[in-house]
Amino acid sequence: MLSIGKITEDIINRSPFLREAMGENLINVSSLARKIKPEIEKTMGCEVKEGAIIMAIKRMSPGVFHKVSLKLVAVMGNLGDFLVRNDLIDLTFQNSVEINAIADDLMNLLESEPEGFYTISRGVTETTIIANTSLKDKLLLLLKDSNLKSVNENLASITVKLPKLNVEMYGIYYYILKHLAWEGLNIMQIISTANEFTIVLNEDEIERAFKVLIQLKQNN
C-alpha cells in the first residue's frame, strides 16, 4: 500500500512549477495540504489527517528541479549582452515547391537591409519568416504564389548571448522560459543557435521581458 508521503510527492511532482515554488518557500504548506487532501484520501481509501500531509510535504527532499536551479543561478550571471529589436513581423507559409524555387531571391531580399534582422524557420509542414516590418510588402509580393497561413505584426525580439557551456548543461532554456512564464509573458517565437537564444514577443511586452532577463543576470 502506498504511503501518505509517496502519494503526496507524486501529486506535487506532477507540477514542476509547484515543486520549484516549494523549494523557494513560496508555498503555504497548510493550504497546499488542504488542497491535495481529497485526492490523497481517494487514493488511500480512507480519511487522512491534515497534519500528516503537512509533515509529508515538509519531509520531501528538495528534488531535481531545486538542484538544477542552484547551478543555473550561477550560470545566469555569465549571460552576455542583450540585443533588442523592434518593428518586426512574423509571416508563416505552407511549405511548397514555390518557396523552394525562390529561395535565392528570398535570401537576397532579406539581406537587402544591412542593419535589418531576419530569420527563417522551416518545419515539417510550414515555414516562418521573421523580419523587419519594412520588408512586409516585398515579402508578400515575392511569395504571392505561396499559401500564407498567418501574419503577426508589432513584434519585437530580445537576443541573449549564452555562455559556451550552455551546450553542456541542461535546463538553461527551461530556466529562462520559466521566469518569463511566471511573469505572464506570451512568447510568439523562439529562435536559437549554438550560443544565442532569441525570443519574439509583442512589442508592448518587450520591456517586461527585458526586466526579467536583467534580473536573472544580476541575481546570481
Backbone as CSV, one residue per row, in Angstrom:
resi,resn,N_x,N_y,N_z,CA_x,CA_y,CA_z,C_x,C_y,C_z
1,MET,0.842,-1.202,0.000,0.000,0.000,0.000,0.878,1.254,0.000
2,LEU,0.521,2.213,-0.802,1.299,3.451,-0.881,1.168,4.249,0.402
3,SER,2.267,4.891,0.793,2.266,5.711,1.994,1.752,7.116,1.682
4,ILE,1.397,7.847,2.742,0.961,9.231,2.553,2.076,10.053,1.913
5,GLY,3.311,9.810,2.365,4.441,10.555,1.825,4.636,10.331,0.333
6,LYS,4.514,9.068,-0.117,4.708,8.745,-1.529,3.602,9.351,-2.381
7,ILE,2.361,9.238,-1.927,1.227,9.797,-2.674,1.356,11.319,-2.760
8,THR,1.724,11.947,-1.642,1.897,13.400,-1.614,2.968,13.838,-2.605
9,GLU,4.091,13.143,-2.610,5.185,13.501,-3.517,4.777,13.321,-4.970
10,ASP,4.062,12.249,-5.275,3.619,12.001,-6.652,2.691,13.119,-7.132
11,ILE,1.784,13.569,-6.270,0.849,14.632,-6.644,1.600,15.930,-6.920
12,ILE,2.512,16.273,-6.026,3.253,17.531,-6.162,4.189,17.497,-7.361
13,ASN,4.787,16.342,-7.642,5.727,16.244,-8.759,5.054,16.380,-10.119
14,ARG,3.734,16.286,-10.162,3.038,16.480,-11.433,3.132,17.932,-11.900
15,SER,3.462,18.829,-11.007,3.565,20.248,-11.335,4.969,20.751,-11.030
16,PRO,5.848,20.828,-12.034,7.208,21.334,-11.807,7.215,22.734,-11.205
17,PHE,6.299,23.593,-11.646,6.245,24.951,-11.106,5.980,24.915,-9.603
18,LEU,5.061,24.046,-9.185,4.723,23.938,-7.770,5.918,23.438,-6.974
19,ARG,6.610,22.430,-7.503,7.768,21.869,-6.803,8.858,22.923,-6.642
20,GLU,9.097,23.692,-7.670,10.118,24.739,-7.593,9.718,25.838,-6.627
21,ALA,8.447,26.211,-6.661,7.967,27.250,-5.741,8.123,26.795,-4.299
22,MET,7.930,25.505,-4.041,8.147,24.975,-2.703,9.603,25.096,-2.302
23,GLY,10.500,24.824,-3.247,11.919,24.918,-2.961,12.354,26.323,-2.614
24,GLU,11.591,27.306,-3.077,11.911,28.704,-2.801,11.032,29.274,-1.682
25,ASN,10.336,28.369,-0.971,9.497,28.764,0.168,8.417,29.775,-0.211
26,LEU,7.814,29.571,-1.383,6.762,30.470,-1.851,5.360,29.885,-1.651
27,ILE,5.292,28.689,-1.079,4.015,27.985,-0.946,3.609,27.884,0.523
28,ASN,2.346,28.172,0.804,1.786,27.961,2.133,1.489,26.466,2.283
29,VAL,2.258,25.796,3.142,2.170,24.338,3.259,0.793,23.885,3.734
30,SER,0.215,24.605,4.675,-1.107,24.215,5.189,-2.166,24.287,4.100
31,SER,-2.117,25.352,3.295,-3.083,25.500,2.199,-2.901,24.403,1.157
32,LEU,-1.648,24.071,0.869,-1.370,23.004,-0.090,-1.892,21.670,0.428
33,ALA,-1.698,21.414,1.717,-2.174,20.156,2.303,-3.693,20.039,2.194
34,ARG,-4.392,21.123,2.462,-5.855,21.099,2.351,-6.298,20.852,0.918
35,LYS,-5.556,21.409,-0.006,-5.933,21.281,-1.421,-5.787,19.844,-1.926
36,ILE,-4.703,19.181,-1.543,-4.453,17.838,-2.076,-5.037,16.733,-1.183
37,LYS,-5.571,17.090,-0.033,-6.127,16.104,0.910,-7.196,15.210,0.278
38,PRO,-8.175,15.744,-0.468,-9.196,14.865,-1.068,-8.609,13.815,-2.005
39,GLU,-7.614,14.193,-2.797,-7.018,13.235,-3.729,-6.246,12.153,-2.982
40,ILE,-5.554,12.539,-1.911,-4.815,11.563,-1.119,-5.787,10.567,-0.477
41,GLU,-6.874,11.086,0.070,-7.858,10.210,0.704,-8.505,9.272,-0.308
42,LYS,-8.748,9.762,-1.494,-9.346,8.913,-2.539,-8.395,7.791,-2.920
43,THR,-7.098,8.123,-3.024,-6.108,7.114,-3.392,-5.939,6.070,-2.295
44,MET,-5.930,6.515,-1.043,-5.715,5.599,0.076,-6.991,4.879,0.495
45,GLY,-8.141,5.462,0.150,-9.406,4.833,0.505,-9.792,4.992,1.958
46,CYS,-9.242,6.011,2.596,-9.579,6.260,3.996,-9.314,7.726,4.332
47,GLU,-9.803,8.151,5.481,-9.596,9.532,5.895,-8.147,9.737,6.339
48,VAL,-7.604,10.895,5.987,-6.214,11.221,6.328,-6.198,12.550,7.065
49,LYS,-5.433,12.619,8.133,-5.326,13.861,8.894,-4.486,14.886,8.139
50,GLU,-4.936,16.133,8.192,-4.218,17.203,7.503,-2.793,17.338,8.030
51,GLY,-2.607,17.135,9.328,-1.270,17.239,9.919,-0.297,16.239,9.331
52,ALA,-0.793,15.040,9.005,0.072,14.013,8.419,0.541,14.431,7.028
53,ILE,-0.350,15.102,6.289,0.016,15.568,4.941,1.038,16.694,5.049
54,ILE,0.831,17.582,6.012,1.784,18.681,6.208,3.170,18.131,6.517
55,MET,3.249,17.128,7.379,4.538,16.520,7.704,5.165,15.865,6.481
56,ALA,4.327,15.223,5.655,4.844,14.575,4.441,5.434,15.608,3.491
57,ILE,4.773,16.763,3.380,5.268,17.822,2.497,6.599,18.357,3.018
58,LYS,6.698,18.587,4.325,7.916,19.155,4.908,9.096,18.185,4.836
59,ARG,8.805,16.897,4.765,9.881,15.897,4.710,10.375,15.637,3.291
60,MET,9.714,16.198,2.324,10.124,15.968,0.932,11.516,16.536,0.688
61,SER,12.309,15.816,-0.106,13.644,16.299,-0.470,13.497,17.460,-1.442
62,PRO,14.534,18.286,-1.586,14.458,19.437,-2.492,14.091,19.055,-3.920
63,GLY,14.539,17.875,-4.359,14.182,17.430,-5.706,15.126,17.941,-6.777
64,VAL,15.028,17.324,-7.950,15.941,17.630,-9.044,15.810,19.063,-9.526
65,PHE,14.578,19.621,-9.523,14.384,20.975,-10.027,15.149,21.991,-9.185
66,HIS,15.133,21.786,-7.869,15.836,22.702,-6.981,17.345,22.589,-7.189
67,LYS,17.841,21.376,-7.337,19.274,21.172,-7.532,19.754,21.806,-8.830
68,VAL,18.977,21.645,-9.888,19.338,22.256,-11.174,19.315,23.771,-11.063
69,SER,18.319,24.317,-10.366,18.201,25.771,-10.235,19.419,26.365,-9.556
70,LEU,19.960,25.685,-8.544,21.129,26.201,-7.841,22.311,26.379,-8.791
71,LYS,22.486,25.442,-9.724,23.575,25.548,-10.693,23.298,26.640,-11.722
72,LEU,22.043,26.727,-12.128,21.692,27.677,-13.174,21.747,29.124,-12.709
73,VAL,21.492,29.364,-11.432,21.568,30.728,-10.911,22.953,31.300,-11.172
74,ALA,23.993,30.484,-10.978,25.361,30.931,-11.220,25.617,31.144,-12.710
75,VAL,25.060,30.273,-13.534,25.255,30.387,-14.980,24.629,31.671,-15.522
76,MET,23.492,32.067,-14.971,22.816,33.268,-15.442,23.698,34.518,-15.309
77,GLY,24.598,34.512,-14.343,25.486,35.645,-14.176,26.480,35.793,-15.306
78,ASN,26.640,34.739,-16.112,27.572,34.774,-17.240,26.884,35.017,-18.578
79,LEU,25.613,35.382,-18.532,24.937,35.716,-19.783,25.620,36.921,-20.422
80,GLY,25.673,36.941,-21.741,26.294,38.054,-22.452,25.339,39.222,-22.616
81,ASP,25.620,40.055,-23.609,24.790,41.231,-23.863,23.410,40.825,-24.362
82,PHE,22.444,41.705,-24.135,21.091,41.537,-24.659,20.912,42.509,-25.822
83,LEU,20.372,42.020,-26.918,20.125,42.857,-28.086,18.629,42.891,-28.369
84,VAL,18.045,44.085,-28.338,16.607,44.258,-28.541,16.351,44.820,-29.934
85,ARG,15.364,44.245,-30.622,14.978,44.729,-31.952,13.459,44.955,-31.951
86,ASN,13.054,46.061,-32.524,11.628,46.394,-32.594,11.131,46.342,-34.033
87,ASP,9.821,46.515,-34.190,9.205,46.635,-35.513,9.466,45.412,-36.381
88,LEU,9.077,44.246,-35.869,9.245,43.000,-36.605,7.891,42.431,-37.013
89,ILE,7.927,41.571,-38.012,6.715,40.905,-38.498,6.993,39.414,-38.641
90,ASP,5.966,38.631,-38.436,6.061,37.168,-38.496,5.100,36.683,-39.577
91,LEU,5.643,36.059,-40.611,4.844,35.525,-41.716,5.044,34.007,-41.768
92,THR,3.948,33.263,-41.776,4.042,31.807,-41.844,3.335,31.304,-43.098
93,PHE,4.057,30.498,-43.886,3.550,29.964,-45.144,3.527,28.434,-45.115
94,GLN,2.584,27.871,-45.854,2.573,26.435,-46.060,3.784,26.053,-46.907
95,ASN,4.489,25.000,-46.510,5.627,24.548,-47.317,5.160,24.188,-48.735
96,SER,5.956,24.579,-49.712,5.574,24.317,-51.102,6.804,24.389,-52.002
97,VAL,6.643,23.898,-53.219,7.741,23.957,-54.190,8.010,25.407,-54.600
98,GLU,6.975,26.262,-54.487,7.157,27.677,-54.853,8.182,28.348,-53.948
99,ILE,8.115,28.047,-52.659,9.080,28.639,-51.730,10.484,28.142,-52.046
100,ASN,10.619,26.869,-52.334,11.932,26.326,-52.682,12.486,26.972,-53.943
101,ALA,11.618,27.247,-54.900,12.053,27.783,-56.185,12.608,29.200,-56.077
102,ILE,12.136,29.953,-55.096,12.576,31.349,-54.982,13.502,31.550,-53.777
103,ALA,14.130,30.482,-53.333,14.984,30.554,-52.146,16.076,31.613,-52.276
104,ASP,16.729,31.661,-53.427,17.806,32.636,-53.625,17.274,34.068,-53.608
105,ASP,16.145,34.293,-54.282,15.549,35.628,-54.308,15.110,36.045,-52.910
106,LEU,14.612,35.093,-52.148,14.165,35.377,-50.784,15.341,35.820,-49.913
107,MET,16.456,35.113,-50.015,17.624,35.473,-49.217,18.175,36.829,-49.629
108,ASN,18.188,37.094,-50.918,18.675,38.394,-51.393,17.806,39.531,-50.863
109,LEU,16.502,39.308,-50.816,15.590,40.332,-50.313,15.814,40.563,-48.820
110,LEU,15.915,39.489,-48.056,16.089,39.615,-46.615,17.418,40.278,-46.248
111,GLU,18.415,40.076,-47.090,19.728,40.659,-46.813,19.895,42.044,-47.435
112,SER,18.819,42.560,-48.005,18.906,43.872,-48.659,19.005,45.022,-47.666
113,GLU,18.661,44.753,-46.398,18.787,45.777,-45.356,19.959,45.405,-44.445
114,PRO,21.093,46.064,-44.603,22.310,45.713,-43.856,22.105,45.702,-42.341
115,GLU,21.296,46.623,-41.830,21.083,46.706,-40.391,19.804,45.980,-39.968
116,GLY,19.219,45.262,-40.885,17.958,44.589,-40.603,18.151,43.281,-39.852
117,PHE,17.019,42.650,-39.537,17.020,41.377,-38.826,16.077,40.427,-39.548
118,TYR,16.491,39.181,-39.686,15.594,38.187,-40.260,15.988,36.796,-39.783
119,THR,15.040,35.912,-39.798,15.298,34.505,-39.542,14.255,33.687,-40.291
120,ILE,14.664,32.538,-40.790,13.756,31.629,-41.490,13.768,30.292,-40.761
121,SER,12.586,29.804,-40.393,12.462,28.509,-39.739,11.564,27.618,-40.589
122,ARG,12.139,26.536,-41.064,11.362,25.616,-41.894,11.007,24.380,-41.079
123,GLY,9.718,24.168,-40.909,9.250,22.995,-40.192,8.835,21.898,-41.140
124,VAL,8.119,20.921,-40.626,7.687,19.792,-41.444,6.636,20.214,-42.458
125,THR,5.719,21.106,-42.056,4.621,21.485,-42.946,4.568,22.978,-43.265
126,GLU,5.331,23.794,-42.541,5.252,25.232,-42.769,6.582,25.918,-42.548
127,THR,6.687,27.111,-43.096,7.898,27.919,-42.977,7.529,29.282,-42.407
128,THR,8.278,29.713,-41.392,8.040,31.011,-40.770,9.207,31.943,-41.060
129,ILE,8.880,33.157,-41.466,9.885,34.194,-41.717,9.628,35.339,-40.746
130,ILE,10.624,35.706,-39.989,10.549,36.863,-39.108,11.545,37.887,-39.629
131,ALA,11.063,39.095,-39.880,11.914,40.120,-40.484,11.408,41.505,-40.109
132,ASN,12.136,42.515,-40.518,11.707,43.895,-40.290,10.396,44.161,-41.021
133,THR,9.521,44.904,-40.393,8.214,45.203,-40.979,8.349,45.919,-42.315
134,SER,9.418,46.661,-42.494,9.623,47.390,-43.748,9.693,46.462,-44.962
135,LEU,9.955,45.168,-44.726,10.051,44.205,-45.829,8.731,43.483,-46.100
136,LYS,7.695,43.815,-45.356,6.432,43.081,-45.454,5.889,43.042,-46.879
137,ASP,5.696,44.200,-47.490,5.090,44.234,-48.829,5.938,43.493,-49.849
138,LYS,7.248,43.643,-49.766,8.141,42.971,-50.712,8.095,41.461,-50.520
139,LEU,8.019,41.029,-49.262,7.945,39.587,-48.995,6.632,38.991,-49.498
140,LEU,5.536,39.694,-49.244,4.239,39.195,-49.701,4.161,39.154,-51.227
141,LEU,4.788,40.118,-51.876,4.812,40.124,-53.341,5.645,38.969,-53.871
142,LEU,6.802,38.774,-53.275,7.685,37.694,-53.723,7.046,36.327,-53.491
143,LEU,6.298,36.204,-52.394,5.699,34.925,-52.027,4.206,34.877,-52.336
144,LYS,3.783,35.642,-53.313,2.347,35.761,-53.634,1.731,34.444,-54.069
145,ASP,2.534,33.518,-54.597,2.001,32.236,-55.053,2.029,31.169,-53.958
146,SER,2.462,31.564,-52.768,2.524,30.618,-51.650,1.310,30.807,-50.737
147,ASN,0.965,29.771,-50.017,-0.194,29.802,-49.131,0.185,30.455,-47.799
148,LEU,-0.258,31.702,-47.602,0.020,32.432,-46.376,-0.942,31.962,-45.285
149,LYS,-0.396,31.404,-44.195,-1.226,30.840,-43.127,-1.501,31.834,-42.001
150,SER,-0.529,32.688,-41.699,-0.738,33.646,-40.614,0.225,34.819,-40.727
151,VAL,-0.214,35.955,-40.166,0.601,37.167,-40.112,0.504,37.741,-38.703
152,ASN,1.637,37.998,-38.087,1.673,38.639,-36.772,2.574,39.865,-36.860
153,GLU,2.013,41.014,-36.521,2.760,42.260,-36.624,2.994,42.865,-35.243
154,ASN,3.697,43.999,-35.231,4.012,44.715,-33.985,4.755,43.813,-33.000
155,LEU,5.777,43.151,-33.501,6.575,42.256,-32.685,7.940,42.864,-32.382
156,ALA,8.589,42.321,-31.381,9.947,42.722,-31.022,10.684,41.482,-30.531
157,SER,11.998,41.559,-30.486,12.784,40.402,-30.067,13.888,40.812,-29.102
158,ILE,14.302,39.848,-28.284,15.467,40.005,-27.421,16.391,38.825,-27.685
159,THR,17.620,39.136,-28.060,18.621,38.094,-28.279,19.579,38.068,-27.092
160,VAL,19.769,36.891,-26.537,20.647,36.702,-25.379,21.857,35.883,-25.818
161,LYS,23.043,36.381,-25.528,24.257,35.626,-25.817,24.544,34.708,-24.638
162,LEU,24.561,33.414,-24.908,24.722,32.413,-23.862,26.192,32.060,-23.650
163,PRO,26.562,31.664,-22.426,27.930,31.184,-22.196,28.151,29.885,-22.960
164,LYS,29.385,29.605,-23.349,29.667,28.438,-24.184,29.287,27.118,-23.511
165,LEU,29.273,27.100,-22.190,28.940,25.852,-21.501,27.464,25.503,-21.587
166,ASN,26.663,26.365,-22.254,25.226,26.081,-22.342,24.937,24.776,-23.069
167,VAL,25.840,24.366,-23.964,25.617,23.117,-24.700,25.964,21.901,-23.856
168,GLU,26.579,22.122,-22.697,26.988,21.014,-21.832,26.081,20.876,-20.609
169,MET,25.164,21.817,-20.421,24.345,21.819,-19.210,22.868,21.898,-19.574
170,TYR,22.086,20.999,-19.024,20.661,21.007,-19.338,19.915,21.975,-18.434
171,GLY,18.796,22.500,-18.962,17.924,23.330,-18.148,18.044,24.821,-18.340
172,ILE,19.002,25.288,-19.155,19.189,26.736,-19.304,17.973,27.372,-19.968
173,TYR,17.520,26.803,-21.078,16.341,27.349,-21.760,15.119,27.282,-20.835
174,TYR,14.968,26.144,-20.168,13.822,25.975,-19.272,13.831,27.036,-18.175
175,TYR,14.992,27.286,-17.604,15.101,28.245,-16.510,14.678,29.643,-16.959
176,ILE,15.127,30.039,-18.151,14.769,31.359,-18.675,13.280,31.432,-18.989
177,LEU,12.784,30.421,-19.695,11.378,30.424,-20.099,10.442,30.337,-18.899
178,LYS,10.867,29.645,-17.851,10.057,29.527,-16.644,9.795,30.906,-16.041
179,HIS,10.842,31.708,-15.925,10.688,33.029,-15.317,9.848,33.958,-16.198
180,LEU,9.973,33.817,-17.500,9.136,34.612,-18.402,7.670,34.193,-18.277
181,ALA,7.431,32.894,-18.124,6.065,32.387,-17.968,5.463,32.869,-16.656
182,TRP,6.246,32.866,-15.595,5.759,33.346,-14.299,5.335,34.800,-14.374
183,GLU,5.954,35.552,-15.275,5.613,36.970,-15.437,4.387,37.143,-16.319
184,GLY,3.864,36.031,-16.868,2.675,36.095,-17.714,2.960,36.579,-19.116
185,LEU,4.181,36.381,-19.581,4.571,36.853,-20.914,4.295,35.776,-21.962
186,ASN,3.728,36.194,-23.090,3.400,35.281,-24.171,4.495,35.327,-25.231
187,ILE,5.250,34.262,-25.350,6.345,34.201,-26.324,5.784,33.708,-27.653
188,MET,5.946,34.524,-28.683,5.421,34.186,-30.006,6.310,33.179,-30.739
189,GLN,7.638,33.380,-30.635,8.580,32.511,-31.321,9.848,32.386,-30.486
190,ILE,10.542,31.276,-30.655,11.848,31.058,-30.036,12.824,30.665,-31.144
191,ILE,13.961,31.344,-31.171,14.981,31.081,-32.188,16.297,30.843,-31.458
192,SER,17.037,29.822,-31.846,18.307,29.572,-31.165,19.382,29.107,-32.126
193,THR,20.626,29.459,-31.771,21.814,28.914,-32.433,22.670,28.327,-31.313
194,ALA,23.907,27.967,-31.613,24.740,27.310,-30.605,24.898,28.156,-29.347
195,ASN,25.109,29.457,-29.520,25.390,30.314,-28.367,24.522,31.562,-28.320
196,GLU,23.377,31.530,-28.998,22.433,32.643,-28.951,21.017,32.108,-28.764
197,PHE,20.230,32.889,-28.084,18.853,32.500,-27.767,17.991,33.741,-27.957
198,THR,17.025,33.665,-28.868,16.189,34.816,-29.187,14.725,34.500,-28.920
199,ILE,14.052,35.409,-28.229,12.617,35.271,-28.018,11.915,36.414,-28.756
200,VAL,10.764,36.109,-29.314,9.972,37.097,-30.047,8.643,37.262,-29.325
201,LEU,8.314,38.515,-29.002,7.090,38.824,-28.258,6.393,40.011,-28.901
202,ASN,5.193,40.306,-28.399,4.531,41.543,-28.794,5.348,42.727,-28.284
203,GLU,5.367,43.816,-29.053,6.176,44.970,-28.684,5.819,45.525,-27.307
204,ASP,4.546,45.471,-26.934,4.145,46.044,-25.651,4.555,45.191,-24.459
205,GLU,5.153,44.021,-24.706,5.612,43.165,-23.621,7.131,43.116,-23.519
206,ILE,7.803,43.768,-24.440,9.260,43.625,-24.519,9.962,44.219,-23.304
207,GLU,9.440,45.319,-22.772,10.084,45.946,-21.616,10.036,45.037,-20.386
208,ARG,8.891,44.397,-20.159,8.763,43.475,-19.027,9.690,42.282,-19.187
209,ALA,9.785,41.756,-20.400,10.660,40.614,-20.651,12.123,40.996,-20.420
210,PHE,12.483,42.194,-20.840,13.857,42.655,-20.665,14.202,42.743,-19.174
211,LYS,13.269,43.242,-18.384,13.491,43.357,-16.937,13.689,41.986,-16.298
212,VAL,12.912,41.001,-16.747,13.060,39.642,-16.212,14.452,39.107,-16.497
213,LEU,14.932,39.285,-17.720,16.250,38.777,-18.108,17.365,39.494,-17.354
214,ILE,17.210,40.792,-17.166,18.199,41.553,-16.415,18.273,41.048,-14.968
215,GLN,17.126,40.776,-14.381,17.091,40.277,-13.006,17.750,38.907,-12.898
216,LEU,17.533,38.046,-13.899,18.172,36.728,-13.897,19.683,36.868,-13.945
217,LYS,20.164,37.828,-14.699,21.608,38.024,-14.833,22.214,38.622,-13.561
218,GLN,21.488,39.496,-12.905,22.026,40.182,-11.742,21.879,39.388,-10.443
219,ASN,20.849,38.554,-10.361,20.585,37.826,-9.113,21.317,36.492,-9.085
220,ASN,22.620,36.533,-9.233,23.408,35.298,-9.235,24.334,35.261,-8.020
